[in-house]
Amino acid sequence: MRAIYFLTLLCFSCFFSCSEKPVENGLPNVELNQVLSAENIHMEEPFLFSTKDGKTHLSWIEKTDQTNYLKFSSWDGNVWSEAALIAQGDDWFVNWADYPQISSFEDGILIAFFLQKSGPGTFAYDIMTTTSKNGTDWTIPTKLHDDQTQTEHGFVSMTPWGENMLISWLDGRNTGSGHTGHDHGHQGQMTVRAALLDSKGTKISDWELDERVCDCCQTSSAMTDEGPIIVFRDRSETEIRDLGLVKWEEQNWSETFPVHMDLWEIAACPVNGPKISAWKNHVGVVWYSAANDRPEVKVAFSENNGKNFAPPIKIDMGKTIGRVSIAMINQETAFVTWMEEGKIMGRKVNSQGRLGNPIVIAQSSEKRSSGFPQLSYDGENIWLAWTEDSEDWRKIKVSKISVESILK
C-alpha cells in the first residue's frame, strides 16, 4: 500500500452530552416526496444524482424471483417522470452495499452501470456501463475494466469531469479468487482503480490508484476547482483501515494520504465506506470508525482542495452504525446523514465545528436489506432516498428537504 502515514496535529472532536436528544421532524420543510412500491416486487438499492443545472435523477433495482430491472426517473422541478428501463438481467450481482448508479455527462447524456456475474464464485462480477442520449434507448452494456479475471469489481463512484466521466472502483484482479470466505477469501490484495470515459462510453484513460485497500467499503469522489478527489478505506499491512485519499495534481494522481489517523485496526472489512463532497475549493469528508471499540461518525473539512484537512468533528449521538452521506451546501456548511438506532439521522455541520440539531429524517432498519441511504443536492433542496424493509416487499422512499430550512 502506498499510503504514507505521518504525524499530524493532535486531533480534537466536538463531543456533546449524551443527554442531547434528536428532534423528530426537526426541519419545517422535510417532505416525503415519493414512494416506489409494487406487490411481489422488491424495490431496492436507490441512488441519486443531481446535475449542475439542478435536475435530479433517481435509479433503483426492481427485483423479482427471476429477473432484475434497473430503472430510473427524473425530477423536473414539479413531478417525477415515468419510470424508464435502463437494463435487465437474470445474472446480476445484487448486493445491499454495492449498488448500481446513474449520472449525467456535461452535455446531458446519461450513463449508468450495474454489476453482472462473471463466474461461479460468489464475488465474481463485473461492472457493466451503458449510456443514453434520450433516457429511453440505452447502448449495449460494456465491461468497464479490461482484465478477464473472475473476481470482484464494484463499489463504484462516478463524477463528471469536464466533458467526460470519472469512474473509480474496487478491483479484485490481483486477488485470484472469486470464492466465498471471510474477507472474500482473497489470495492477493484488492486495489482501487479509476478510468475516464467519454460520452460515447469509450475509455480514454485507466489508472491503478492504490495497490492495497479495504475489500468492500464504498469509494466516493468529488470535483474541486483543481480537479477530482477520490476517497476510500485504505488498508495497511497491520490491518489499520483508515481513510485514504488521492487527488489529481500536476496531470497525475497523487500518492495516497490519510484524511485522518483514527488507527482503526480491524481484521475484516467493515462494509462502511466514506463519502466526499466539494464546493469549489472547499471539501467535506464524512466517515464511520469504530477505533477502540467506539463507533463514531466524523466529518473533516479542507479549504484548499483537499491538500490537508482540519481535525475531525464528531456528529453522531453514540450508537451509530454508520452508512453515511454528505452534501456541501456552501463553502462552510455541509448536511450529513447517518444511521443510528433504526433511524436515518441528519444535521448540518459547519467547518468551524458548529453543529445543528440532530434530526430524525425517517424511521428505518439496521438490517442489511435497508441498504445505504443516498443523498444529493440540486442547488435548492437536499434529496434523500432509502430502502424501507419493514413489510413483505421492500419499497423505496424519497424525501426532499429545503436547504433554506437547513440554513436557518
C-alpha positions in Angstrom: 0.0 0.0 0.0 1.3 3.4 -1.0 -0.3 5.3 1.9 2.3 7.2 3.8 1.2 7.7 7.4 2.7 10.7 9.2 2.3 12.6 12.5 -0.4 15.1 12.5 -1.6 17.8 14.9 -3.3 16.4 18.0 -6.8 15.6 16.9 -9.9 17.1 18.6 -13.5 16.2 18.2 -16.7 18.1 19.0 -18.3 15.9 21.6 -21.7 16.6 23.1 -23.6 15.4 26.1 -25.4 12.0 25.9 -28.5 14.0 27.1 -28.8 15.6 23.6 -31.9 14.4 22.0 -32.7 14.2 18.3 -35.5 16.4 17.0 -38.4 14.5 15.5 -39.2 16.1 12.1 -37.0 18.9 13.2 -37.0 20.8 9.9 -40.1 22.5 8.8 -39.7 21.6 5.1 -38.9 17.8 5.2 -41.3 16.4 2.6 -41.9 12.7 1.9 -41.8 13.2 -1.9 -42.1 9.8 -3.4 -42.8 6.2 -2.6 -42.0 3.4 -5.0 -43.6 0.1 -4.2 -45.3 -2.9 -6.0 -46.7 -6.1 -4.8 -44.4 -9.2 -5.4 -41.5 -6.9 -6.4 -38.6 -5.8 -4.2 -37.7 -2.1 -4.8 -34.2 -1.5 -3.5 -30.7 0.0 -4.0 -31.8 3.6 -4.8 -29.2 6.1 -6.0 -29.5 9.9 -6.5 -27.5 12.2 -8.8 -28.1 15.9 -9.4 -26.8 17.9 -12.4 -25.2 21.3 -12.2 -28.5 22.8 -13.6 -30.5 21.3 -10.8 -32.1 18.2 -12.4 -32.1 15.1 -10.2 -32.1 11.5 -11.3 -33.1 8.6 -9.2 -32.1 5.0 -10.1 -33.1 1.7 -8.4 -33.4 -2.0 -8.9 -36.7 -3.9 -9.1 -36.1 -7.4 -8.1 -38.3 -10.4 -8.9 -37.6 -14.1 -8.4 -36.1 -14.5 -11.8 -35.0 -11.1 -13.2 -33.5 -7.8 -12.0 -34.6 -4.5 -13.7 -32.5 -1.3 -13.4 -34.9 1.7 -13.8 -34.7 5.4 -13.3 -36.8 8.5 -13.0 -36.0 12.3 -13.2 -37.4 15.2 -11.2 -38.2 18.2 -13.5 -38.9 20.6 -10.7 -42.6 19.6 -10.2 -43.0 15.8 -10.8 -41.0 12.7 -11.2 -41.0 11.3 -14.8 -42.5 7.9 -15.5 -40.1 5.1 -14.6 -37.9 4.1 -17.6 -35.9 0.9 -18.0 -32.1 1.1 -18.3 -31.2 -2.6 -18.4 -32.4 -6.0 -17.1 -30.8 -9.4 -16.4 -31.0 -12.7 -14.6 -27.3 -13.0 -14.0 -26.6 -9.8 -12.0 -24.8 -9.4 -8.7 -27.3 -7.6 -6.4 -26.0 -6.6 -3.0 -27.2 -4.3 -0.3 -23.9 -2.4 -0.1 -22.7 -2.5 -3.8 -25.4 -0.7 -5.8 -25.9 0.5 -9.4 -25.8 4.2 -10.1 -26.8 6.8 -12.7 -25.0 10.0 -13.7 -25.0 12.6 -16.4 -22.3 14.0 -18.7 -22.0 17.7 -19.1 -23.9 17.5 -22.4 -26.9 15.7 -20.8 -26.1 12.2 -22.0 -26.8 9.7 -19.3 -24.6 6.9 -18.0 -25.4 4.1 -15.7 -23.8 0.9 -14.5 -24.9 -2.4 -13.0 -23.0 -5.5 -11.7 -23.1 -8.7 -13.7 -21.8 -12.1 -12.6 -18.7 -13.3 -14.4 -18.2 -16.7 -12.9 -19.4 -19.2 -10.3 -17.7 -17.5 -7.3 -20.0 -15.5 -5.0 -17.9 -12.4 -5.5 -17.1 -12.9 -9.2 -18.7 -10.0 -11.0 -18.0 -7.2 -13.5 -19.0 -3.5 -13.8 -21.2 -3.0 -16.9 -21.7 0.5 -18.2 -24.3 1.9 -20.6 -25.2 5.3 -22.0 -28.3 7.0 -23.4 -28.9 10.3 -25.3 -32.7 10.3 -24.5 -33.2 8.1 -21.5 -35.1 5.6 -23.5 -32.6 4.0 -25.8 -29.5 2.6 -24.0 -26.4 1.3 -25.6 -25.4 -2.4 -25.3 -23.7 -2.7 -21.9 -19.9 -2.9 -22.0 -17.4 -4.0 -19.3 -15.6 -1.1 -17.7 -12.4 -2.9 -16.8 -10.0 -4.7 -19.2 -9.0 -7.7 -17.1 -10.6 -11.1 -17.7 -10.4 -12.3 -14.1 -13.5 -13.8 -12.4 -13.0 -11.6 -9.4 -14.8 -8.8 -7.6 -15.2 -5.4 -9.3 -17.6 -2.9 -7.7 -18.1 -0.2 -5.1 -18.2 2.4 -7.8 -18.3 6.2 -7.7 -18.9 8.4 -10.7 -18.1 12.1 -11.1 -18.4 14.3 -14.2 -15.0 15.7 -15.2 -15.3 18.3 -17.9 -16.9 16.6 -20.9 -16.0 13.2 -19.6 -16.9 10.9 -16.7 -14.5 9.8 -14.0 -15.3 6.3 -12.6 -13.5 4.8 -9.6 -14.0 1.3 -8.2 -12.5 -1.5 -6.1 -10.8 -4.0 -8.4 -10.0 -7.6 -7.4 -7.9 -8.7 -10.4 -5.0 -9.3 -8.1 -6.9 -11.4 -5.6 -7.0 -14.5 -7.7 -10.2 -15.7 -6.0 -13.9 -15.4 -6.7 -14.9 -17.7 -3.8 -16.7 -17.1 -0.6 -15.0 -16.7 2.7 -14.1 -14.3 5.4 -12.9 -11.1 3.8 -14.0 -12.7 0.5 -11.2 -15.3 0.7 -8.8 -13.1 -1.3 -5.4 -14.5 -2.1 -4.0 -11.2 -3.2 -4.9 -7.6 -2.5 -7.9 -5.5 -3.5 -6.9 -2.4 -5.4 -8.7 0.9 -6.2 -8.7 1.9 -9.8 -10.1 4.7 -11.9 -11.0 5.3 -15.6 -12.1 8.2 -17.7 -14.9 7.6 -20.2 -16.2 9.9 -22.9 -19.9 10.4 -23.5 -19.9 7.5 -26.0 -18.8 5.2 -23.3 -15.3 4.9 -24.7 -12.5 4.6 -22.2 -9.9 7.3 -22.5 -7.6 6.6 -19.6 -7.2 3.9 -16.9 -5.2 4.1 -13.6 -4.4 2.0 -10.6 -4.6 4.4 -7.7 -3.7 2.2 -4.7 -2.4 -1.3 -4.6 -3.8 -2.4 -1.2 -7.2 -1.2 0.1 -10.2 -2.5 2.1 -12.2 -5.1 0.3 -15.8 -3.9 0.4 -16.1 -0.3 1.5 -17.6 2.1 -1.0 -15.4 4.6 -2.8 -16.5 8.2 -3.2 -15.4 11.0 -5.5 -15.9 14.7 -5.9 -14.8 17.6 -8.2 -12.9 20.6 -6.8 -11.6 23.7 -8.6 -8.3 21.9 -9.1 -9.7 18.6 -10.3 -11.1 15.3 -8.8 -10.6 13.7 -5.4 -11.3 10.1 -4.6 -11.6 8.8 -1.1 -11.7 5.1 0.1 -10.9 3.0 3.1 -7.2 2.1 3.0 -5.6 -1.0 4.4 -2.1 -1.2 6.0 -0.1 -4.4 6.5 -1.1 -4.3 10.1 -4.8 -4.1 9.3 -5.2 -0.4 10.0 -8.2 0.6 7.9 -8.4 4.4 8.0 -9.4 6.6 5.1 -7.1 7.1 2.1 -7.4 10.0 -0.4 -5.9 10.6 -3.8 -6.3 13.8 -5.8 -5.4 14.9 -9.3 -2.5 17.3 -9.4 0.1 18.2 -12.0 -1.6 16.0 -14.6 -1.3 12.9 -12.5 -2.7 11.2 -9.4 -1.1 11.9 -6.0 0.1 9.2 -3.7 -2.4 8.1 -1.1 -2.5 10.1 2.1 -4.8 9.8 5.1 -7.7 12.1 5.8 -7.2 11.5 9.5 -5.5 8.8 11.6 -8.2 7.0 13.6 -5.9 4.0 13.8 -8.8 1.6 13.5 -7.4 -1.9 13.5 -9.8 -4.4 12.2 -9.2 -7.8 10.7 -12.1 -7.7 8.2 -13.8 -5.2 6.0 -16.5 -3.2 8.0 -18.6 -2.6 4.8 -18.9 1.1 5.7 -17.3 3.4 3.2 -16.8 7.2 3.3 -18.5 10.0 1.3 -17.0 13.2 0.0 -18.5 16.4 -1.3 -16.9 19.6 -2.7 -17.9 23.2 -3.1 -15.3 24.9 -5.3 -12.0 24.5 -3.3 -13.8 23.5 -0.1 -14.2 19.8 0.6 -16.0 17.8 3.2 -15.5 14.1 4.0 -17.7 12.0 6.3 -16.8 8.5 7.6 -17.5 5.8 10.1 -14.9 4.5 12.5 -15.0 2.1 15.4 -11.4 2.5 16.6 -11.0 1.5 20.3 -14.5 -0.2 20.0 -16.1 3.2 19.9 -18.5 3.6 16.9 -18.4 7.2 15.6 -19.3 9.3 12.6 -16.9 12.1 11.9 -16.6 14.9 9.4 -13.4 16.7 8.3 -13.1 19.8 6.1 -10.5 21.1 3.8 -10.3 24.7 2.5 -7.5 24.0 -0.1 -9.0 21.4 -2.5 -8.2 18.5 -0.2 -4.4 19.2 0.3 -5.0 18.8 4.0 -7.9 18.6 6.4 -8.8 20.2 9.8 -9.2 17.9 12.7 -12.5 15.9 12.6 -15.8 16.8 14.1 -17.9 14.0 15.8 -21.5 14.3 14.7 -23.3 11.1 15.8 -25.1 10.5 19.1 -23.2 7.5 20.4 -25.0 4.5 18.9 -24.3 4.8 15.2 -23.9 2.1 12.6 -22.5 4.5 10.0 -23.9 4.3 6.5 -23.0 7.9 5.9 -23.5 10.6 3.3 -22.7 14.3 2.9 -23.5 17.3 0.7 -21.7 20.6 0.8 -24.4 23.3 0.6 -22.0 26.2 0.6 -18.3 26.7 1.2 -18.6 26.5 5.0 -21.6 24.2 5.6 -22.4 20.5 4.9 -25.5 18.5 5.5 -24.7 15.0 6.8 -26.8 11.9 7.2 -26.1 8.6 9.0 -28.0 5.7 10.6 -28.5 5.3 14.4 -30.9 3.1 16.4 -33.1 2.2 13.4 -33.3 5.8 12.2 -31.9 7.9 9.4 -30.4 10.9 11.1 -29.3 14.3 9.7 -27.7 17.5 10.8 -25.8 20.4 9.4 -22.2 20.9 10.4 -20.0 24.0 9.9 -16.3 23.8 9.0 -15.6 25.7 12.2 -17.2 22.9 14.3 -20.7 24.4 14.8 -23.4 21.7 14.8 -27.1 22.0 14.0 -29.6 19.9 16.0 -29.7 16.2 15.1 -33.0 15.4 13.4 -34.8 12.2 12.6 -35.4 12.2 8.9 -37.0 8.8 8.7 -37.5 5.6 10.6 -35.6 2.7 9.0 -34.0 -0.5 10.0 -30.5 -1.7 10.8 -31.0 -4.8 8.6 -28.6 -5.1 5.6 -31.6 -5.1 3.3 -32.3 -1.5 4.2 -29.1 -0.6 2.5 -27.3 2.8 2.4 -29.4 6.0 2.3 -28.4 8.1 -0.7 -28.0 11.9 -0.6 -27.9 14.5 -3.4 -28.1 18.3 -3.5 -29.7 20.1 -6.5 -28.8 23.7 -5.5 -32.1 24.3 -3.7 -33.0 21.0 -2.0 -31.4 18.1 -0.3 -32.8 14.8 -1.7 -32.6 11.6 0.4 -33.6 8.1 -0.9 -33.6 4.9 1.1 -35.0 1.3 1.1 -37.7 0.5 3.6 -37.7 -3.1 4.6 -40.5 -3.2 7.2 -43.0 -5.2 5.2 -43.1 -8.3 3.0 -41.9 -6.3 -0.1 -39.2 -3.7 0.1 -40.0 -0.2 -1.1 -38.1 3.0 -1.8 -38.9 6.3 -0.2 -37.6 9.7 -1.3 -37.6 12.9 0.9 -36.9 16.4 -0.1 -35.5 18.9 2.4 -35.4 22.7 1.7 -31.8 23.9 2.1 -33.3 27.3 3.2 -34.7 25.5 6.2 -31.4 23.8 7.0 -29.5 27.1 7.0 -31.9 28.9 9.3 
